[in-house]
Amino acid sequence: MNIKCISVGRLQANCYILEKDGKVLIVDPGDEFERVDSDINGDVVGILITHNHFDHVGALKEFISKYKPILYYYNINDEVSYDKLIDLKEETYKIGNFEFNVIYFPGHRNDLCAFYFKENNIMFDGDFVFENGIGRVDLPHGNISELKSSLEKLMKYDDSITLYPGHGNKTNLGIEKEWIIG
């Protein structure tokens, strides 16, 4: 699987383009539709949303309008009405040649989930864990108790997983566990 990261918008949120065998998944289309769209080489089969903050969903309607892909999203607000919507549960999903697990990690926001591609040993975790940091809890729908529980849950995952956060550089789960515990 090829992964391309494009930092978009004024908050420089990471939008990821995943390509495998001519099929494309987009993770968190936060802004700058034209810029992201120009880097897509393949058939967009799905959009994955880690959480419903404007910097992660700002270009969503434009991608839906152009590609009409399956949308994987949790805790839909009234603004999103779409006939190819998958309301996420913690389970395994397969679309095209992509297979991923959904893992809920509330705290930064009550709808935050990660997408774990076990075959590739990678996880897209939105604004949950960053390189040397964790997501804020002082915004609406943030909760420090839920974040602590989510961090405990994350500790059960393998140290070798590469994390692709919602902002900043990719990192390694083992390194971040040391930072979180430290």
C-alpha positions as CSV (number, residue, x, y, z in Angstrom):
1,M,0.0,0.0,0.0
2,N,1.3,3.5,-0.9
3,I,0.6,6.3,1.6
4,K,0.7,9.9,0.7
5,C,0.3,12.6,3.4
6,I,-0.9,16.1,2.5
7,S,-1.1,18.7,5.3
8,V,-4.1,20.9,4.6
9,G,-5.8,24.0,5.9
10,R,-4.8,26.6,8.4
11,L,-4.3,23.9,11.1
12,Q,-2.2,21.8,8.8
13,A,-4.3,18.6,9.3
14,N,-3.0,15.5,7.7
15,C,-5.1,14.1,4.9
16,Y,-3.9,10.7,3.8
17,I,-4.3,9.1,0.3
18,L,-3.9,5.3,0.5
19,E,-3.4,3.6,-2.8
20,K,-3.4,-0.1,-3.5
21,D,-3.9,-1.9,-6.8
22,G,-5.5,1.2,-8.4
23,K,-8.0,1.7,-5.6
24,V,-7.8,4.7,-3.2
25,L,-9.0,5.4,0.3
26,I,-8.9,8.9,1.7
27,V,-8.4,9.5,5.4
28,D,-9.7,12.8,6.8
29,P,-10.2,15.1,3.9
30,G,-9.9,18.3,6.0
31,D,-9.5,21.1,3.4
32,E,-8.0,22.1,0.0
33,F,-10.0,19.7,-2.1
34,E,-8.3,20.7,-5.4
35,R,-4.9,20.2,-4.0
36,V,-5.7,16.7,-2.6
37,D,-7.7,15.8,-5.6
38,S,-4.8,16.5,-7.9
39,D,-2.7,13.9,-6.1
40,I,-5.2,11.1,-6.5
41,N,-4.2,8.3,-8.9
42,G,-6.9,5.7,-8.9
43,D,-10.5,4.9,-8.2
44,V,-11.6,6.4,-4.9
45,V,-13.6,3.6,-3.2
46,G,-13.9,5.0,0.4
47,I,-13.4,7.9,2.8
48,L,-12.4,7.3,6.4
49,I,-13.1,9.9,9.0
50,T,-11.3,9.7,12.4
51,H,-13.4,12.3,14.1
52,N,-15.8,15.2,13.4
53,H,-13.7,18.3,13.8
54,F,-13.8,20.9,10.9
55,D,-10.1,20.5,10.1
56,H,-10.7,16.7,9.4
57,V,-13.9,16.9,7.4
58,G,-13.8,20.3,5.7
59,A,-13.6,19.0,2.2
60,L,-15.8,16.0,2.7
61,K,-18.8,17.2,0.7
62,E,-16.6,18.0,-2.3
63,F,-15.1,14.5,-2.3
64,I,-18.5,12.9,-1.9
65,S,-19.9,15.0,-4.7
66,K,-17.1,14.1,-7.1
67,Y,-16.4,10.4,-6.3
68,K,-19.5,9.1,-4.5
69,P,-17.4,6.6,-2.5
70,I,-18.4,4.7,0.6
71,L,-18.1,6.9,3.7
72,Y,-16.9,5.4,6.9
73,Y,-17.9,7.7,9.7
74,Y,-19.0,7.5,13.3
75,N,-21.5,9.7,15.2
76,I,-22.9,11.4,12.1
77,N,-24.2,14.9,12.7
78,D,-27.3,16.2,10.8
79,E,-25.2,17.9,8.2
80,V,-24.2,14.6,6.6
81,S,-26.9,12.8,4.6
82,Y,-25.5,10.2,2.2
83,D,-26.7,6.9,0.8
84,K,-23.3,5.2,0.9
85,L,-22.7,5.8,4.6
86,I,-21.3,3.1,6.9
87,D,-21.9,3.9,10.6
88,L,-18.8,2.5,12.2
89,K,-18.6,-0.2,14.8
90,E,-15.5,-1.7,16.4
91,E,-15.0,-4.5,13.9
92,T,-13.1,-5.4,10.7
93,Y,-14.1,-3.8,7.4
94,K,-13.0,-4.7,3.8
95,I,-13.4,-2.5,0.8
96,G,-11.6,-3.5,-2.4
97,N,-8.2,-4.8,-1.4
98,F,-8.1,-2.7,1.8
99,E,-8.9,-4.4,5.1
100,F,-8.9,-2.4,8.4
101,N,-10.1,-2.6,12.0
102,V,-11.9,0.3,13.6
103,I,-10.9,1.0,17.2
104,Y,-12.6,3.6,19.3
105,F,-10.4,6.0,21.3
106,P,-12.7,8.7,22.7
107,G,-11.2,11.5,24.7
108,H,-10.1,14.2,22.3
109,R,-13.6,13.9,20.9
110,N,-16.4,11.4,21.8
111,D,-16.4,10.0,18.2
112,L,-12.7,9.5,17.7
113,C,-11.7,6.2,16.1
114,A,-8.6,4.8,14.6
115,F,-8.2,2.7,11.5
116,Y,-5.7,-0.1,12.0
117,F,-4.4,-1.8,8.9
118,K,-3.0,-4.9,10.6
119,E,-1.4,-6.3,7.4
120,N,0.7,-3.2,7.0
121,N,1.2,-2.6,10.8
122,I,-0.1,1.0,10.5
123,M,-2.8,3.0,12.3
124,F,-4.4,6.3,11.4
125,D,-5.4,7.7,14.8
126,G,-6.6,11.2,14.1
127,D,-5.9,13.6,17.0
128,F,-5.5,10.9,19.6
129,V,-1.7,10.4,19.8
130,F,0.9,12.6,18.0
131,E,4.7,12.5,17.9
132,N,5.5,13.3,21.6
133,G,2.0,14.3,22.4
134,I,-1.7,13.5,22.8
135,G,-4.9,15.2,21.7
136,R,-6.5,18.1,23.5
137,V,-9.6,17.5,25.7
138,D,-10.6,21.2,26.3
139,L,-12.7,21.4,23.1
140,P,-16.4,20.4,22.9
141,H,-17.0,16.7,23.3
142,G,-13.5,16.2,24.8
143,N,-13.1,14.3,28.1
144,I,-10.0,13.6,30.1
145,S,-11.3,10.4,31.8
146,E,-12.2,8.9,28.4
147,L,-8.8,9.9,27.1
148,K,-7.1,8.1,30.0
149,S,-9.1,5.0,29.3
150,S,-8.3,5.2,25.6
151,L,-4.6,5.5,26.4
152,E,-4.8,2.3,28.6
153,K,-6.5,0.5,25.7
154,L,-3.8,1.7,23.3
155,M,-1.1,0.2,25.5
156,K,-2.3,-3.3,24.6
157,Y,-1.3,-2.8,20.9
158,D,2.1,-3.8,19.5
159,D,5.0,-1.4,19.9
160,S,6.0,-1.8,16.3
161,I,2.8,-0.2,14.9
162,T,3.5,3.0,12.8
163,L,1.1,5.8,13.8
164,Y,-0.2,8.3,11.3
165,P,-1.6,11.1,13.3
166,G,-4.0,13.9,12.4
167,H,-1.2,16.5,12.5
168,G,2.6,16.3,12.4
169,N,4.9,13.5,11.6
170,K,4.3,9.8,11.6
171,T,5.7,8.0,14.7
172,N,6.1,4.6,16.3
173,L,3.7,3.4,18.9
174,G,6.5,2.0,21.1
175,I,8.2,5.4,21.3
176,E,4.9,7.1,22.1
177,K,4.1,4.6,24.9
178,E,7.4,5.5,26.5
179,W,6.6,9.2,26.2
180,I,3.0,8.7,27.6
181,I,4.1,6.5,30.5
182,G,7.3,8.5,31.1
